[in-house]
Amino acid sequence: MNQISLNKDEAAVTVAASPSSIAAADESHGRLYWLWQNMVSRPKSLARKHRLLFPLSMLLALFILFLARGYAYEYVITCRKYFGAVLVGVPSALIGYKLFRRSNLRGRAIILAISALLALLIFAYGRPVHNYCSLYWRYETLNIVRLSDLPETAHERIQPLNSVFTMASGQIAGNDSPTEPHFVRIGAGGNYRFTMGAEPIYFWPRVFGGITEIYDIPGTNPDVDLSGDARVKVSFEVGDNLKWGRNAYVAVSRAFGLWRYLNYEPDGVIYMKDDAGKWVQVVPLIRWKGILFPWPEFGGVQVIEQAPNTFLNSIKRTLVGCGYYVSPREIEAGKYPFLKGQNIMPYRVSRYIAESFKFHKGKLAPLPGFHKDDIRIADMPEDVNDQPFVIHQKMSAVAEGADDSLYHYFSLEPFNINQQGSVIVVYAPADGKDIVYAAFNEECGLNLIGISSVPQLVKNDHPFFDWSSHVPVENRPYVRVIDGKRHYFALTTIVTKSERNDKFFIGGNNPNIALTDLKTRRVYWMRPPESSTWVGQLREQMKLPAGDPRLPALPGASGPPSAPASIAPSVTAAPATPSPAPNAETK
């Protein structure tokens, strides 16, 4: 009897394990279900069989993941930037797969066609739609202070950023290359300078080496000299272009806690002095705020102090990253004075602020095919350095409670590239302060040309230049009160294109400077280029008609400018003085 019962049980097991029953189970649960079951059941089985080896293996795997968090960070933050797309796309893909699996052949063909059409639409319009919504929400969160006039400028830098870089590259002897220059304040006074790091060129020094030298160049001087005090010996473990664990992006992301790891992104390295007078690396941070359509804003900085290149420091950097975090609130409160009024806001953040002004006339202003009162950032094709331009502004004279410090300057012009009048001028505090100053030219009663029209005016005023090898770049503002009247100029540096590549150029240690009046369109040439002499030169030249022979000779011209046919009545011509005889004694 027992034998008969046993046979029945075996038969039942055999029937339960038959292929048809397994197929029915598979059909009822689906492949994802069984994939999950196998992923769970197999580790459980291994854990039961290897009670010591399994937990050790899991701890080792977690430790490897912990060490690799710096390399995986780029993918994590990309998902954070487009979290809205992930939030909608993943459930949609799962629902589509469920419908596809349960449909017949005709239904599957329809689902495939719909999926392909949606994928094509997302590929073509997904990012523009995302950026449109993100820019709108960014504009709605801005704290905008409207100005009644443009502020005066000060501490003008003469050399363009890319000229500083190319000239520094030409003066460095060895296997190092300069990093991107930054215009920063050194110390508490008005000492504004270009700073760059010297990074190794070749692979292995980038893996095992560090930053042993930086360059400190006066920003307001016309010359770029890397001798003497300009070269500073330092000892930094990380850099922009170093490899693996010595890369600043990787090292700083390892120092993040969970919240900042999911929401903050490091930018490039900036070299400056701290409050103790020591050179430090400052890495600006971008915070991605918002859920469906995140936008970038200033998230503070990571300050990295000098440290010897030792094995113990390498272990520490691998485990916990490097540097200490300073929040925007601490910077604004003045807890770290060397960061207050400093150039530390990422350009991507300030540029996003300026782009969001597309919505200054409403939600629908930037719509494709509509573009009513839409604007654009006036970048110039020949200019390597796009906006923003870092400018020192005397903002306290035009805005109550504002600081006289460094700002990111933007010139916004109409969306139609053929219209080049200035619409809005935006000033974003370079230290990341949560406020934006904007001058709406129509409200201010200003009728100024945009800076994108300045290069052609400069070329027309100096036709004897070989403009095939020269280019006017970085048309940044120069505002001064001269004889009681405020004048608005565009400061342009004339540079020589490099023979290796049109995208690189050399400014030279005695650059040609042009100041273009944004009201009258008249161009004034500054000789010599020292900025301390410009107001005096402007005062003299503005009293003379264009082309007057008493104007300074244009530098680099193959011939002098022709004098006007008649002298303007408002200028009194001096009486002619007869030339002395060849043998006459001159007093």
C-alpha positions as CSV (number, residue, x, y, z in Angstrom):
1,M,0.0,0.0,0.0
2,N,2.8,2.3,0.9
3,Q,4.5,1.4,-2.4
4,I,1.4,2.3,-4.3
5,S,1.2,5.7,-2.5
6,L,4.8,6.4,-3.2
7,N,4.4,5.7,-6.9
8,K,1.4,8.1,-7.0
9,D,3.5,10.9,-5.4
10,E,6.3,10.3,-7.8
11,A,3.8,10.5,-10.7
12,A,2.4,13.7,-9.3
13,V,5.9,15.2,-9.1
14,T,6.6,14.0,-12.6
15,V,3.4,15.6,-13.9
16,A,4.2,18.8,-12.0
17,A,7.6,19.0,-13.6
18,S,6.5,18.2,-17.0
19,P,7.5,20.5,-19.9
20,S,4.0,21.7,-20.4
21,S,3.6,22.8,-16.8
22,I,7.0,24.6,-16.9
23,A,5.9,26.4,-20.1
24,A,2.6,27.3,-18.5
25,A,4.5,28.7,-15.5
26,D,6.8,30.6,-17.7
27,E,3.9,32.0,-19.7
28,S,2.1,33.1,-16.5
29,H,5.1,34.8,-15.0
30,G,7.2,36.0,-17.9
31,R,11.0,36.2,-18.4
32,L,11.6,39.1,-16.1
33,Y,10.1,37.2,-13.3
34,W,12.3,34.2,-13.8
35,L,15.3,36.3,-14.3
36,W,14.7,37.9,-10.9
37,Q,14.0,34.5,-9.3
38,N,17.3,33.2,-10.6
39,M,19.2,36.3,-9.5
40,V,17.8,35.8,-6.0
41,S,17.8,32.0,-5.7
42,R,21.4,31.4,-6.9
43,P,23.0,33.8,-4.4
44,K,20.9,32.1,-1.7
45,S,22.2,28.8,-2.7
46,L,25.8,30.0,-2.8
47,A,25.4,31.5,0.6
48,R,24.1,28.2,2.1
49,K,27.0,26.2,0.6
50,H,29.8,28.7,1.3
51,R,28.9,30.4,4.6
52,L,32.3,32.1,5.0
53,L,33.5,32.6,1.4
54,F,30.2,34.2,0.3
55,P,30.1,37.1,2.8
56,L,33.8,37.8,2.2
57,S,33.1,37.9,-1.6
58,M,30.2,40.3,-1.1
59,L,32.3,42.6,1.1
60,L,35.1,42.6,-1.5
61,A,32.6,43.4,-4.3
62,L,31.1,46.3,-2.2
63,F,34.6,47.6,-1.6
64,I,35.5,47.5,-5.3
65,L,32.2,49.4,-6.0
66,F,33.1,51.9,-3.4
67,L,36.5,52.5,-4.9
68,A,35.0,52.7,-8.4
69,R,32.4,55.3,-7.4
70,G,34.6,58.1,-8.8
71,Y,34.7,56.5,-12.3
72,A,31.0,55.7,-12.3
73,Y,30.1,59.2,-11.2
74,E,29.8,60.6,-14.7
75,Y,27.0,58.2,-15.5
76,V,25.2,58.8,-12.2
77,I,25.1,62.5,-12.7
78,T,24.0,62.2,-16.3
79,C,21.0,60.2,-15.1
80,R,20.4,62.9,-12.5
81,K,20.4,65.7,-15.2
82,Y,17.8,63.8,-17.2
83,F,15.9,62.3,-14.3
84,G,12.6,63.3,-15.7
85,A,13.3,61.3,-18.9
86,V,14.4,58.3,-16.8
87,L,11.3,58.6,-14.6
88,V,9.0,58.5,-17.6
89,G,11.1,56.3,-19.9
90,V,11.7,53.3,-17.7
91,P,8.0,52.6,-16.7
92,S,7.0,53.3,-20.4
93,A,9.6,50.7,-21.5
94,L,8.3,48.1,-19.0
95,I,4.7,48.7,-20.0
96,G,5.6,48.4,-23.7
97,Y,7.5,45.2,-23.1
98,K,4.5,43.7,-21.2
99,L,2.1,44.6,-24.0
100,F,4.5,43.4,-26.6
101,R,4.9,40.0,-24.9
102,R,1.2,39.4,-24.7
103,S,0.2,40.6,-28.1
104,N,-0.2,38.6,-31.3
105,L,2.0,39.1,-34.4
106,R,-0.1,42.0,-35.7
107,G,-0.1,43.7,-32.3
108,R,3.6,43.3,-31.9
109,A,4.2,45.0,-35.3
110,I,2.0,47.9,-34.2
111,I,3.8,48.3,-30.9
112,L,7.2,48.2,-32.6
113,A,6.1,50.9,-35.1
114,I,4.8,53.1,-32.2
115,S,8.0,52.5,-30.2
116,A,10.2,53.4,-33.2
117,L,8.2,56.6,-33.8
118,L,8.4,57.6,-30.2
119,A,12.1,56.9,-30.1
120,L,12.6,59.1,-33.2
121,L,10.6,61.9,-31.7
122,I,12.5,61.7,-28.4
123,F,15.8,61.7,-30.3
124,A,14.9,64.7,-32.4
125,Y,12.9,66.8,-29.8
126,G,13.6,65.3,-26.4
127,R,16.6,67.4,-25.4
128,P,15.1,70.7,-26.8
129,V,11.9,70.1,-24.9
130,H,13.8,69.2,-21.8
131,N,16.0,72.4,-22.1
132,Y,13.0,74.6,-22.8
133,C,11.2,73.5,-19.6
134,S,14.4,73.6,-17.6
135,L,15.3,77.1,-18.7
136,Y,11.8,78.3,-18.0
137,W,11.9,77.0,-14.4
138,R,15.4,78.5,-14.0
139,Y,14.2,82.0,-15.0
140,E,11.2,81.7,-12.6
141,T,13.6,81.1,-9.7
142,L,16.0,84.0,-10.5
143,N,16.3,86.9,-8.1
144,I,16.6,89.7,-10.7
145,V,17.6,93.3,-9.8
146,R,16.8,95.7,-12.6
147,L,19.5,98.4,-13.2
148,S,18.8,101.9,-14.3
149,D,22.2,102.2,-16.0
150,L,25.3,100.2,-16.8
151,P,28.0,100.2,-14.1
152,E,31.5,101.5,-14.7
153,T,34.3,98.9,-15.2
154,A,37.7,98.7,-13.5
155,H,40.9,96.6,-13.5
156,E,40.5,95.8,-17.2
157,R,42.4,92.8,-18.5
158,I,44.1,93.5,-21.9
159,Q,45.0,90.1,-23.1
160,P,42.2,87.6,-24.1
161,L,42.2,84.3,-22.3
162,N,43.3,82.2,-25.2
163,S,46.2,84.6,-26.0
164,V,47.4,84.1,-22.4
165,F,47.2,80.4,-22.9
166,T,49.0,80.3,-26.3
167,M,51.7,82.7,-25.2
168,A,52.3,80.7,-22.0
169,S,52.5,77.5,-24.1
170,G,55.2,79.1,-26.2
171,Q,57.3,80.1,-23.2
172,I,57.2,76.8,-21.3
173,A,60.3,74.6,-21.9
174,G,59.8,71.0,-20.9
175,N,57.1,68.4,-20.8
176,D,54.4,70.5,-19.2
177,S,51.4,72.4,-20.7
178,P,49.5,75.2,-19.1
179,T,45.9,74.7,-18.0
180,E,43.0,77.1,-18.8
181,P,43.8,80.5,-17.4
182,H,41.4,82.1,-14.9
183,F,41.1,85.8,-14.0
184,V,41.1,85.9,-10.2
185,R,41.7,88.2,-7.3
186,I,44.9,87.5,-5.3
187,G,44.7,88.9,-1.7
188,A,42.3,91.3,-0.3
189,G,43.2,94.3,-2.4
190,G,42.7,95.0,-6.1
191,N,45.3,92.6,-7.4
192,Y,43.8,90.8,-10.3
193,R,45.8,88.2,-12.1
194,F,45.8,85.2,-14.5
195,T,46.6,81.9,-12.8
196,M,47.4,78.6,-14.6
197,G,48.7,75.2,-13.6
198,A,51.5,73.4,-15.4
199,E,50.4,69.8,-16.1
200,P,52.3,67.0,-17.6
201,I,51.8,66.2,-21.3
202,Y,52.6,62.5,-21.4
203,F,50.6,59.6,-20.1
204,W,52.7,58.1,-17.3
205,P,53.5,61.5,-15.6
206,R,49.8,62.1,-15.6
207,V,49.2,58.8,-13.8
208,F,51.9,59.0,-11.2
209,G,52.8,62.8,-11.1
210,G,51.1,65.9,-9.9
211,I,51.2,69.7,-10.2
212,T,54.5,71.1,-9.1
213,E,54.4,74.5,-10.7
214,I,51.8,77.2,-11.4
215,Y,51.9,80.5,-13.2
216,D,50.8,83.8,-11.7
217,I,50.6,86.6,-14.3
218,P,49.4,90.2,-13.8
219,G,46.0,90.4,-15.5
220,T,46.0,94.1,-16.2
221,N,49.4,94.3,-17.9
222,P,49.8,94.0,-21.7
223,D,52.7,91.6,-21.5
224,V,52.7,87.9,-20.5
225,D,56.0,87.1,-18.8
226,L,56.6,83.7,-17.2
227,S,60.0,84.5,-15.7
228,G,60.9,85.3,-12.1
229,D,58.0,85.6,-9.7
230,A,55.5,84.4,-12.2
231,R,56.6,80.8,-11.7
232,V,55.5,79.4,-8.3
233,K,56.6,76.0,-6.9
234,V,53.7,74.1,-5.4
235,S,52.7,70.5,-4.6
236,F,49.2,69.4,-5.6
237,E,48.2,65.8,-6.1
238,V,45.3,66.3,-8.5
239,G,44.7,68.3,-11.7
240,D,42.3,68.8,-14.5
241,N,44.0,66.5,-17.0
242,L,45.7,64.0,-14.8
243,K,44.7,60.4,-15.1
244,W,42.6,58.1,-13.0
245,G,42.6,58.8,-9.2
246,R,44.7,62.0,-9.8
247,N,42.0,63.5,-12.0
248,A,40.3,66.4,-10.1
249,Y,36.9,65.3,-11.3
250,V,37.3,61.8,-9.9
251,A,39.1,62.9,-6.7
252,V,36.5,65.5,-5.7
253,S,33.5,63.2,-6.5
254,R,35.0,60.7,-4.0
255,A,34.8,63.3,-1.3
256,F,31.1,63.6,-1.7
257,G,28.6,62.2,0.7
258,L,25.5,60.5,-0.7
259,W,23.5,63.7,-1.2
260,R,26.2,65.6,-3.0
261,Y,27.1,62.5,-5.0
262,L,23.6,62.4,-6.5
263,N,23.2,66.1,-7.0
264,Y,26.5,67.9,-7.3
265,E,29.1,68.0,-10.2
266,P,32.7,69.3,-10.1
267,D,33.9,71.8,-12.6
268,G,37.5,72.8,-13.5
269,V,40.4,73.6,-11.1
270,I,41.1,77.3,-10.3
271,Y,44.4,78.4,-8.6
272,M,44.3,81.2,-6.0
273,K,45.6,82.1,-2.5
274,D,43.7,81.4,0.6
275,D,43.3,83.7,3.6
276,A,46.7,82.5,5.0
277,G,48.4,83.4,1.8
278,K,49.0,79.8,0.6
279,W,48.2,78.6,-2.9
280,V,45.2,76.3,-3.1
281,Q,43.1,74.6,-5.7
282,V,39.5,75.6,-5.8
283,V,37.0,73.4,-7.6
284,P,33.6,75.0,-8.2
285,L,30.6,72.7,-7.9
286,I,27.4,72.6,-10.0
287,R,24.3,71.7,-8.1
288,W,21.5,70.1,-10.2
289,K,18.2,71.3,-8.7
290,G,14.7,70.2,-9.6
291,I,13.2,66.8,-10.2
292,L,11.6,66.5,-13.7
293,F,13.6,69.2,-15.4
294,P,16.7,69.9,-13.3
295,W,18.7,73.1,-13.9
296,P,22.3,73.9,-12.8
297,E,23.1,76.4,-10.1
298,F,26.1,77.3,-8.0
299,G,26.7,74.6,-5.3
300,G,29.8,75.9,-3.5
301,V,33.4,74.9,-3.9
302,Q,35.8,72.2,-2.9
303,V,39.1,73.6,-1.6
304,I,42.2,71.4,-2.0
305,E,45.3,72.3,-0.1
306,Q,48.8,71.4,-1.0
307,A,50.1,67.9,0.0
308,P,53.2,65.9,-0.7
309,N,53.0,63.2,-3.3
310,T,53.3,60.2,-1.0
311,F,51.9,56.7,-0.8
312,L,49.8,57.4,2.3
313,N,48.3,60.4,0.7
314,S,47.4,58.4,-2.4
315,I,45.6,55.8,-0.2
316,K,43.7,58.6,1.5
317,R,42.8,60.2,-1.8
318,T,41.6,56.9,-3.1
319,L,39.4,56.1,-0.1
320,V,37.9,59.5,0.8
321,G,38.9,61.9,-2.0
322,C,40.5,65.2,-1.2
323,G,39.6,68.8,-0.1
324,Y,37.0,70.4,2.1
325,Y,33.6,71.7,1.2
326,V,32.5,75.4,1.4
327,S,28.9,76.1,0.9
328,P,27.4,79.1,-0.9
329,R,26.0,80.4,2.4
330,E,29.4,80.3,4.0
331,I,30.9,82.2,1.1
332,E,28.2,84.9,1.1
333,A,28.5,85.2,4.9
334,G,32.2,86.0,4.5
335,K,33.4,83.0,6.5
336,Y,36.2,82.5,3.9
337,P,37.1,86.1,2.7
338,F,39.4,84.8,-0.1
339,L,36.3,83.4,-1.8
340,K,34.1,86.4,-1.4
341,G,33.9,88.4,-4.6
342,Q,36.1,85.8,-6.3
343,N,35.7,84.2,-9.8
344,I,34.5,80.8,-8.7
345,M,31.0,80.3,-10.3
346,P,31.1,77.8,-13.1
347,Y,30.6,79.3,-16.5
348,R,28.0,76.7,-17.3
349,V,25.9,78.0,-14.4
350,S,26.1,81.6,-15.3
351,R,25.5,80.9,-19.0
352,Y,22.4,79.0,-18.1
353,I,21.2,82.0,-16.2
354,A,21.7,84.2,-19.2
355,E,20.0,81.8,-21.6
356,S,17.0,81.7,-19.3
357,F,16.3,85.4,-20.1
358,K,14.7,84.0,-23.3
359,F,11.5,84.0,-21.1
360,H,11.7,87.6,-20.1
361,K,8.6,88.3,-22.2
362,G,6.6,85.2,-21.2
363,K,6.5,81.4,-21.5
364,L,5.9,81.3,-25.3
365,A,8.6,83.8,-26.3
366,P,11.2,81.2,-27.4
367,L,8.8,78.9,-29.2
368,P,10.2,77.7,-32.6
369,G,8.7,79.7,-35.4
370,F,7.5,82.3,-33.0
371,H,10.5,83.9,-31.2
372,K,8.6,87.0,-30.1
373,D,11.1,89.1,-28.2
374,D,13.4,86.1,-28.0
375,I,17.1,86.7,-27.3
376,R,20.5,85.0,-27.8
377,I,23.9,85.2,-26.2
378,A,26.0,87.2,-28.6
379,D,28.8,84.8,-29.2
380,M,31.1,85.5,-32.2
381,P,32.2,82.7,-34.5
382,E,35.8,83.9,-34.7
383,D,36.2,84.2,-30.9
384,V,37.5,81.2,-29.1
385,N,36.4,82.5,-25.7
386,D,32.6,82.5,-25.6
387,Q,30.7,84.6,-23.0
388,P,30.7,85.1,-20.1
389,F,33.5,87.7,-19.9
390,V,34.9,88.1,-16.3
391,I,34.8,91.9,-15.6
392,H,35.3,94.0,-12.5
393,Q,32.2,96.1,-12.1
394,K,31.6,99.1,-9.8
395,M,28.1,97.8,-9.2
396,S,27.5,99.7,-5.9
397,A,27.0,103.0,-7.9
398,V,23.9,101.6,-9.8
399,A,22.5,99.0,-7.3
400,E,22.0,99.5,-3.6
401,G,23.9,97.0,-1.5
402,A,25.8,95.5,-4.4
403,D,29.5,94.7,-4.3
404,D,32.3,96.2,-6.4
405,S,33.8,92.9,-7.5
406,L,34.1,90.4,-10.4
407,Y,31.0,89.6,-12.4
408,H,30.2,87.4,-15.3
409,Y,29.1,89.7,-18.1
410,F,26.6,88.8,-20.9
411,S,25.4,90.8,-23.9
412,L,22.0,89.6,-25.1
413,E,20.8,90.5,-28.6
414,P,17.7,89.6,-30.7
415,F,17.3,86.0,-31.7
416,N,17.6,87.0,-35.4
417,I,21.3,87.0,-36.0
418,N,20.9,89.9,-38.5
419,Q,19.6,92.2,-35.7
420,Q,22.6,93.2,-33.5
421,G,21.2,95.8,-31.1
422,S,21.7,95.3,-27.4
423,V,18.6,94.1,-25.6
424,I,19.7,93.1,-22.1
425,V,23.0,93.2,-20.3
426,V,23.3,90.6,-17.6
427,Y,25.7,90.7,-14.7
428,A,26.0,87.5,-12.6
429,P,28.2,87.8,-9.4
430,A,31.3,85.7,-10.0
431,D,31.3,84.4,-6.4
432,G,27.9,82.7,-6.9
433,K,25.8,85.1,-4.9
434,D,22.1,84.3,-5.4
435,I,21.2,87.4,-7.3
436,V,21.3,88.6,-10.9
437,Y,21.7,92.2,-12.1
438,A,20.2,93.0,-15.4
439,A,20.0,96.2,-17.5
440,F,17.1,96.2,-19.9
441,N,18.3,98.7,-22.4
442,E,14.8,99.8,-23.4
443,E,13.9,100.6,-19.8
444,C,17.2,102.4,-19.3
445,G,16.7,104.6,-22.4
446,L,19.9,103.3,-23.9
447,N,20.1,102.7,-27.7
448,L,23.4,100.7,-27.9
449,I,24.7,98.4,-30.6
450,G,25.4,94.9,-29.6
451,I,28.9,93.6,-29.3
452,S,28.5,91.2,-32.2
453,S,28.5,94.2,-34.6
454,V,31.8,95.5,-33.1
455,P,34.3,93.3,-35.0
456,Q,33.1,94.6,-38.4
457,L,33.2,98.2,-37.2
458,V,36.8,97.7,-36.1
459,K,37.8,96.1,-39.4
460,N,36.1,98.9,-41.4
461,D,38.0,101.5,-39.3
462,H,41.3,99.9,-40.0
463,P,41.3,98.7,-43.6
464,F,45.1,98.6,-43.9
465,F,45.3,95.6,-41.5
466,D,45.8,92.1,-43.0
467,W,42.5,90.8,-41.6
468,S,43.2,87.4,-43.1
469,S,45.8,86.8,-40.3
470,H,44.4,89.2,-37.6
471,V,41.1,89.0,-35.8
472,P,39.3,91.3,-33.2
473,V,38.3,89.2,-30.2
474,E,36.6,89.4,-26.8
475,N,34.6,92.5,-27.3
476,R,34.0,93.2,-23.6
477,P,32.6,96.3,-21.9
478,Y,34.6,99.4,-21.0
479,V,32.4,102.0,-19.3
480,R,33.8,105.3,-18.0
481,V,32.6,108.7,-16.9
482,I,34.5,111.3,-18.9
483,D,34.0,115.0,-18.3
484,G,30.8,114.3,-16.3
485,K,29.3,112.1,-19.0
486,R,29.0,108.3,-19.0
487,H,30.4,106.7,-22.1
488,Y,29.8,103.1,-23.2
489,F,32.6,101.4,-25.1
490,A,33.5,97.9,-26.3
491,L,37.1,96.9,-25.5
492,T,38.6,94.8,-28.3
493,T,42.0,93.2,-28.6
494,I,43.5,92.6,-32.0
495,V,45.3,89.3,-32.1
496,T,47.2,87.3,-34.7
497,K,45.9,83.9,-35.7
498,S,48.2,81.0,-35.2
499,E,49.4,79.3,-38.3
500,R,48.7,75.9,-36.9
501,N,45.0,76.4,-36.3
502,D,42.6,79.3,-36.9
503,K,41.0,78.5,-33.6
504,F,44.1,79.5,-31.7
505,F,45.7,82.9,-31.7
506,I,48.5,85.1,-30.2
507,G,47.9,88.5,-28.7
508,G,51.5,89.7,-28.4
509,N,53.1,91.6,-25.6
510,N,52.2,94.9,-27.3
511,P,48.7,94.3,-28.5
512,N,46.5,96.6,-30.5
513,I,43.5,97.9,-28.6
514,A,40.4,99.4,-30.0
515,L,37.6,101.1,-28.1
516,T,34.3,101.3,-30.0
517,D,31.6,103.8,-28.8
518,L,28.4,101.7,-28.6
519,K,26.3,104.8,-29.3
520,T,28.1,106.6,-32.1
521,R,29.9,103.5,-33.6
522,R,33.1,105.4,-33.7
523,V,36.4,103.4,-33.1
524,Y,39.3,104.8,-31.0
525,W,42.7,103.2,-31.1
526,M,44.7,103.2,-27.9
527,R,48.5,103.7,-28.2
528,P,50.1,102.8,-25.9
529,P,47.9,99.9,-24.7
530,E,48.4,100.6,-20.9
531,S,44.8,101.1,-19.6
532,S,45.9,103.9,-17.3
533,T,46.3,106.2,-20.3
534,W,43.0,105.4,-22.1
535,V,40.8,108.0,-20.5
536,G,43.3,110.8,-21.5
537,Q,43.6,109.4,-25.1
538,L,39.8,109.2,-25.4
539,R,39.4,112.8,-24.1
540,E,41.7,114.0,-26.9
541,Q,40.4,111.8,-29.7
542,M,36.7,112.5,-29.1
543,K,37.4,116.1,-29.8
544,L,38.8,115.3,-33.3
545,P,36.9,114.2,-36.3
546,A,37.5,110.7,-37.7
547,G,40.5,110.5,-39.9
548,D,42.1,113.7,-38.6
549,P,45.9,113.6,-39.2
550,R,46.4,114.7,-35.5
551,L,45.1,111.3,-34.4
552,P,47.8,108.7,-33.4
553,A,49.0,106.6,-36.3
554,L,47.2,103.3,-36.6
555,P,49.5,100.4,-35.6
556,G,50.4,97.9,-38.3
557,A,48.9,100.0,-41.1
558,S,50.5,100.0,-44.6
559,G,49.6,103.7,-45.0
560,P,48.2,106.5,-42.8
561,P,44.5,107.2,-42.7
562,S,43.4,109.8,-45.2
563,A,42.4,113.2,-43.7
564,P,38.7,114.3,-44.0
565,A,37.8,116.6,-46.9
566,S,36.9,119.4,-44.5
567,I,37.4,120.0,-40.8
568,A,34.2,119.9,-38.7
569,P,33.1,123.4,-37.7
570,S,33.0,122.4,-34.0
571,V,36.8,121.9,-34.0
572,T,39.0,125.0,-34.3
573,A,41.9,124.4,-36.5
574,A,45.3,125.7,-35.2
575,P,47.0,128.2,-37.4
576,A,49.6,126.7,-39.7
577,T,53.2,127.2,-38.6
578,P,55.8,127.8,-41.4
579,S,58.6,125.2,-41.6
580,P,62.0,126.5,-40.6
581,A,64.7,126.9,-43.2
582,P,67.1,124.0,-43.4
583,N,70.0,126.0,-41.9
584,A,67.9,128.0,-39.4
585,E,68.5,127.5,-35.7
586,T,65.5,126.0,-34.0
587,K,64.7,127.1,-30.4
